[in-house]
Amino acid sequence: MWRPSPPGFTKVVFDVWAGQFAKFLRSYVPEEANILFLEGSKVHLSPTGLLTLLRADVHAVAKPCQMAHILQALNTLSAFQR
């Protein structure tokens, strides 16, 4: 158990999470490239965490912040026919 001070999601927490996520993906699908969609907040743009993901063949795509009202329309059935 590790708790940051002050509490909250910081770049250090993201770096630790990125390492654990990369390790999980390497054990689950070791020979495939993966795509991870992130919100483009400052916390998710840590160079250390993004490099960790890239070395594990996980390509991170950061969507712009405060754009959910535009991107949410892609969830409709008419956008991607099943």
N, C-alpha and C positions, 0 to 999 in steps of 0.2 A: 504494500500500500504506500502510495506516495501522494502527498498533498502539497500543492503549490501555495506560496504565500505572496501576495494576497490570493484568495481563492478565485477560480475562474479559469477559462480556457485561454492559455497563453501560447506563445510560440514554442516555448520549452515543452509544454504538454503536447503540442502538435508534433514536435520532433519525436517524442517518445511514441506517440500514437502511430506516426508514419513508419517507424521501425517495426513495431508490432504488426501493423497491417501488411507491410512488405514481407515479413517473415511468414505470416499466415498464407498470403497468396503464393509464395514460393513453394510452400508445402502442399497447397491445394491444387494449383495448376502451374507446375514449374516450367513447362515449355511454352506457355502462351503469354502473349502481351496482354495487358489489361488497361482499361481506361477508368479513371476515377474522376467524377465530376464534383467540384468543390465550389462553394460560394467564394467570391473574390474578396473576402475580408482580409484585413491585414494579418490576422492570426494564421490564416491558411497560406500565406505567401512567405513562409519561412524558407530561406534558401537551403538550410540543412535538411529539413523535412522533405522538401521537394527533390533534392538530390538523392536522398535515401530511396524515395519512391522510384525515381528514374533509373537508379542502379538495379532495382528489382524488376525492371521492365514494366513499370506501372506509369502510364502517361496521365498526368494530372491536367485537367481542363478546368479553369476557373471561370465561372460565369460572373458577370458584373453584379455587384450588390444592388439591392433595391430594384431588381428587375423582375421579380416574381409575377407581377401583374401582366407582364408581356409574355414571359416564357410559359406561364401556366396554361395558356391557350393551346399549347402543344399536347396537352393531355386529352384532348377531345378525340372522339372516334373518327371524325372527319379529317383530322390532320394525318393520322396514320391508320389506314384501313386495316382491319384485322384480317 
